[in-house]
Amino acid sequence: MTFNNRVALVTGAGRGIGKAIAEELGRSGATVICVSKNEASCGAVAAALQAAGGKARAVAVDVSDGAAVAKASAQLLAEFGNIDILVNNAGITRDGLLFRMSEDDWNAVIGTNLSSAFHWTKHLGRAMAQKRWGRIVNISSVAGLAGNAGQANYSAAKAGLIGFTKSIAKEFARRSITCNAVAPGFIKTDMTAVLSEEVTKAALQFIPMQRLGEAADVAHLVSFLCSEESGYITGQVFTVDGGMVM
């Protein structure tokens, strides 16, 4: 699978799964726009891709800010003409039991993890529709499928992404634009690195493969869903979780 002459935008590309996705698409020939709120992190990823001979640039933007996303989208479309691939990966956690969860923690997670996908898809999707080709992949989570105690905000956002994915898939299908969701399980990232050894061992009891996944495991699937070869797959949710959710 190659992505020569394709332009891909990946949110949350500064670390973890987003970084792995940006690297995978970059290695396959795509021009990758690395988006993150942190200019240093997305800039480092873009610089590494360029150093490896790829084409990339970094854009620092708060993805939960609709006006900021609209402005960035307009600038990018003016520069590149079209964004062929959109990977909505940006995500944060603000964990806590419901009775202790503040409204700010709820809104922050919903804004970054769910509303951001609405903003980017709305502003970049029209150009895809005009070109009659596009790939949209939304990074959900097994928490959006099964829920998770202490993560009502995160689970709600990730479940919302699945509903959003299925709706957009139906709206865009006639324009040869696919929209799918990927739901990772426990993947080795900064988010899981803070888990205690006790919590990690407890999680492994629910994973038939008895190990945490790698960010590359998710990136490989996303790459396929962004390819020409996946053109008849849309509105689906794919788990990458070692058999955790069946």
ABEGO torsion letter per residue (X at the ends): XBABGBBBBBBGAABEAAAAAAAAAAAAGBBBBBBBABAAAAAAAAAAAAAAGBBBBBBBBBAABAAAAAAAAAAAAAAAGBBABBBBABBBBBBEBAAABBAAAAAAAAAAAAAAAAAAAAAAAAAAAAAGBBBBBBBBBAAAAAEBBGAAAAAAAAAAAAAAAAAAAAAAAAAGBBBBBBBBBBBBBAAAAABBAAAAAAAAAABAAGBBBBAAAAAAAAAAAABAAAAABBGBBBBBAGGABX
